[in-house]
Amino acid sequence: MTDGAGILIEPEEIINFLKSKFYFRGIHQEIIIQKLIQQTAQAEKIIVTTEEIELEAEKQRREKGLEKVQDTLDWLDRELIHPSDWENSIYHQILAEKLAHILFASEVEKFFVQNRQDFEQVRLYEILLQDAKLAQELYYQLVEKEISFYEAAHIYEIDELRKYQCGYVGKVYRWQLAPELATVVFNALPTHIIEPIKTTAGYHLLMVEEFLNAELTPQRYQEILNHLFQQWLKQELGN
């Protein structure tokens, strides 16, 4: 393999470099996973067609803004990848997706129902403070409507991003919150200020804007399918 400067790099040098940077084990694991997927897919008689590869290649070109054939060739050249290598990577991607569907598509809804609580979300606002007295005083001011939550967050929030978002955290799953916060948050009334809660991070003033019911959307379906597939891979590899 030769780079743009005309320097020849032997395959053994690449392997030694990966080992020196402690990347080799991860790549070795990925290769084993690919072989496992290929063997299982073969046993399941899964086939990836040329048309499927072409459709996925076109999708990737659109996502990367590669409008012309030459744009694609230039991109592959910069990445030191031959077109056949790219097609091979797409083949393995589609093969893994098909195998995941065959193995676990029938399990997704069951998993969702059994773990519905984990998929509930809230639109959450937060002010994190380090001073207990200030947190309590600010709580009373918020309850008495002497100051709005958004204004208070812009003044007192210690996280810079959340400060300029006026305390908005975003859509949050139950499992994303510390246990001591999750129980209180998911039992709160919308728009009511929650009294300061102490964690190792500091003192949290919280407000739930709204609760979002758990729904098996196409995106969530795919997330669960991927999760089940990854769990299966770990089990098969003994991890």
C-alpha positions as CSV (number, residue, x, y, z in Angstrom):
1,M,0.0,0.0,0.0
2,T,1.3,3.4,-1.0
3,D,0.2,6.8,0.4
4,G,0.0,10.1,-1.4
5,A,3.7,10.8,-0.7
6,G,4.7,7.6,-2.4
7,I,5.7,5.9,0.8
8,L,5.3,2.1,0.7
9,I,3.5,0.6,3.7
10,E,3.6,-3.2,4.2
11,P,0.6,-5.0,5.7
12,E,2.8,-6.2,8.5
13,E,3.6,-2.6,9.4
14,I,-0.1,-1.8,9.7
15,I,-0.6,-4.8,12.0
16,N,2.3,-3.9,14.2
17,F,1.1,-0.3,14.4
18,L,-2.4,-1.4,15.5
19,K,-0.8,-3.6,18.2
20,S,1.4,-0.7,19.4
21,K,-1.7,1.5,19.8
22,F,-3.7,-1.3,21.5
23,Y,-6.3,-1.2,18.6
24,F,-5.5,-4.8,17.5
25,R,-7.8,-6.6,20.0
26,G,-10.8,-4.5,19.0
27,I,-10.3,-5.1,15.3
28,H,-9.6,-8.8,15.9
29,Q,-13.0,-9.0,17.8
30,E,-14.8,-7.2,14.9
31,I,-13.4,-9.8,12.4
32,I,-14.6,-12.7,14.6
33,I,-18.0,-11.0,14.8
34,Q,-18.1,-10.7,11.0
35,K,-17.2,-14.4,10.6
36,L,-19.9,-15.4,13.1
37,I,-22.5,-13.4,11.3
38,Q,-21.5,-14.8,7.9
39,Q,-21.6,-18.4,9.2
40,T,-24.9,-18.0,10.9
41,A,-26.4,-16.2,7.8
42,Q,-25.2,-19.1,5.6
43,A,-26.9,-21.6,7.9
44,E,-30.1,-19.4,7.7
45,K,-29.7,-19.3,3.9
46,I,-29.6,-15.5,3.8
47,I,-28.8,-14.0,0.4
48,V,-27.7,-10.4,-0.3
49,T,-28.4,-9.4,-3.9
50,T,-26.5,-7.1,-6.2
51,E,-29.5,-4.8,-6.4
52,E,-29.6,-4.5,-2.6
53,I,-25.9,-3.5,-2.5
54,E,-26.4,-1.0,-5.3
55,L,-29.4,0.6,-3.5
56,E,-27.4,0.9,-0.2
57,A,-24.4,2.3,-2.1
58,E,-26.7,5.0,-3.7
59,K,-28.1,5.8,-0.3
60,Q,-24.6,6.3,1.2
61,R,-23.6,8.4,-1.8
62,R,-26.6,10.7,-1.2
63,E,-25.8,11.0,2.5
64,K,-22.2,12.0,1.7
65,G,-23.2,14.4,-1.1
66,L,-21.4,12.4,-3.8
67,E,-23.4,13.4,-6.8
68,K,-21.0,12.2,-9.6
69,V,-19.3,8.9,-10.1
70,Q,-16.0,10.7,-10.0
71,D,-16.9,12.2,-6.6
72,T,-17.3,8.7,-5.3
73,L,-14.1,7.5,-6.8
74,D,-12.2,10.5,-5.3
75,W,-13.7,9.8,-1.9
76,L,-12.7,6.1,-2.0
77,D,-9.2,7.0,-3.2
78,R,-8.8,9.4,-0.2
79,E,-9.9,6.6,2.1
80,L,-7.5,4.2,0.4
81,I,-10.4,1.9,-0.4
82,H,-11.0,0.0,-3.7
83,P,-14.6,0.1,-5.0
84,S,-14.8,-3.7,-4.5
85,D,-13.8,-3.2,-0.8
86,W,-16.7,-0.7,-0.4
87,E,-19.1,-3.1,-2.0
88,N,-17.9,-5.9,0.3
89,S,-18.4,-3.7,3.4
90,I,-22.0,-2.9,2.2
91,Y,-22.6,-6.7,1.7
92,H,-21.6,-7.4,5.3
93,Q,-23.7,-4.6,6.6
94,I,-26.8,-5.8,4.8
95,L,-26.1,-9.4,5.8
96,A,-26.0,-8.4,9.5
97,E,-29.2,-6.4,9.2
98,K,-31.0,-9.4,7.5
99,L,-29.7,-11.8,10.1
100,A,-30.8,-9.5,13.0
101,H,-34.3,-9.4,11.5
102,I,-34.6,-13.1,11.0
103,L,-33.3,-13.9,14.5
104,F,-35.1,-11.3,16.5
105,A,-37.9,-9.5,14.6
106,S,-40.5,-11.6,16.4
107,E,-39.0,-10.8,19.8
108,V,-39.1,-7.0,19.5
109,E,-42.7,-6.4,20.6
110,K,-42.4,-8.8,23.5
111,F,-39.2,-7.1,24.7
112,F,-40.9,-3.7,24.4
113,V,-44.0,-4.8,26.4
114,Q,-41.8,-6.4,29.1
115,N,-39.6,-3.3,29.4
116,R,-42.2,-0.6,28.6
117,Q,-41.3,1.5,31.7
118,D,-37.7,1.9,30.4
119,F,-39.0,3.5,27.3
120,E,-41.1,6.2,29.0
121,Q,-39.7,9.7,28.6
122,V,-40.1,13.2,30.0
123,R,-39.3,16.6,28.6
124,L,-37.2,17.8,31.5
125,Y,-35.8,21.1,32.7
126,E,-33.0,21.3,35.4
127,I,-31.0,23.7,37.4
128,L,-27.9,22.2,39.0
129,L,-26.4,24.1,42.0
130,Q,-23.6,23.4,44.4
131,D,-24.9,25.4,47.3
132,A,-27.7,23.8,49.4
133,K,-28.9,27.1,50.8
134,L,-29.1,28.8,47.4
135,A,-31.0,25.8,46.0
136,Q,-33.6,25.9,48.8
137,E,-34.0,29.7,48.5
138,L,-34.4,29.5,44.7
139,Y,-36.9,26.7,45.1
140,Y,-39.1,28.9,47.3
141,Q,-38.8,31.8,44.8
142,L,-39.9,29.5,42.0
143,V,-42.8,28.1,43.9
144,E,-43.9,31.7,44.8
145,K,-43.4,32.6,41.1
146,E,-41.0,35.4,42.0
147,I,-38.8,34.2,39.2
148,S,-39.5,31.8,36.3
149,F,-37.7,28.6,36.0
150,Y,-36.2,29.6,32.6
151,E,-34.9,32.9,34.0
152,A,-33.5,31.2,37.1
153,A,-31.7,28.6,34.9
154,H,-30.2,31.3,32.8
155,I,-28.8,33.0,35.9
156,Y,-27.8,30.2,38.2
157,E,-27.3,27.0,36.2
158,I,-23.6,25.9,36.4
159,D,-23.7,23.9,33.1
160,E,-22.9,26.3,30.3
161,L,-25.0,24.6,27.6
162,R,-28.0,24.1,29.8
163,K,-27.6,27.7,31.1
164,Y,-28.1,29.1,27.5
165,Q,-30.9,26.6,26.9
166,C,-32.7,28.0,30.0
167,G,-32.4,24.7,31.8
168,Y,-33.8,22.5,29.1
169,V,-32.3,19.0,29.3
170,G,-34.4,17.5,26.5
171,K,-36.3,14.2,26.2
172,V,-35.0,11.9,28.8
173,Y,-35.6,8.2,29.4
174,R,-36.1,6.9,32.9
175,W,-32.9,4.9,32.8
176,Q,-30.9,8.0,31.9
177,L,-31.5,9.5,35.3
178,A,-29.9,8.6,38.5
179,P,-32.2,6.3,40.5
180,E,-32.8,9.0,43.2
181,L,-33.9,11.4,40.5
182,A,-35.9,9.0,38.3
183,T,-38.4,8.0,41.0
184,V,-39.2,11.6,41.9
185,V,-39.3,12.8,38.3
186,F,-41.6,10.1,37.0
187,N,-44.0,10.7,39.9
188,A,-44.1,14.5,39.6
189,L,-46.8,16.7,38.2
190,P,-46.1,18.5,34.9
191,T,-44.9,22.1,35.4
192,H,-44.6,21.7,39.2
193,I,-41.2,22.5,40.7
194,I,-39.6,19.6,42.4
195,E,-37.9,20.4,45.7
196,P,-34.0,20.2,45.6
197,I,-32.6,16.7,45.4
198,K,-29.0,16.1,46.5
199,T,-26.8,13.8,44.5
200,T,-23.0,13.5,44.1
201,A,-23.3,16.1,41.3
202,G,-24.9,18.7,43.5
203,Y,-28.4,20.0,44.2
204,H,-31.0,19.5,41.5
205,L,-34.0,21.7,40.9
206,L,-36.2,19.9,38.3
207,M,-39.4,20.6,36.4
208,V,-41.2,18.2,34.1
209,E,-42.7,19.9,31.1
210,E,-44.6,16.8,29.9
211,F,-44.6,13.0,30.0
212,L,-44.1,11.1,26.8
213,N,-45.8,7.7,26.6
214,A,-43.7,4.8,25.5
215,E,-44.5,3.9,21.8
216,L,-43.0,1.3,19.6
217,T,-42.1,3.7,16.8
218,P,-40.0,2.5,13.8
219,Q,-36.9,4.1,15.3
220,R,-37.5,2.4,18.7
221,Y,-38.2,-0.9,16.9
222,Q,-34.8,-0.7,15.2
223,E,-33.1,0.3,18.5
224,I,-34.5,-2.8,20.2
225,L,-33.7,-5.1,17.3
226,N,-30.1,-3.8,17.4
227,H,-29.9,-4.3,21.1
228,L,-31.2,-7.9,21.0
229,F,-28.7,-8.6,18.1
230,Q,-25.8,-7.2,20.0
231,Q,-26.7,-9.1,23.1
232,W,-26.8,-12.3,21.1
233,L,-23.4,-11.6,19.6
234,K,-21.9,-11.0,23.1
235,Q,-23.5,-14.3,24.3
236,E,-22.2,-16.2,21.3
237,L,-18.7,-14.8,21.8
238,G,-18.8,-15.5,25.5
239,N,-18.4,-11.8,26.5
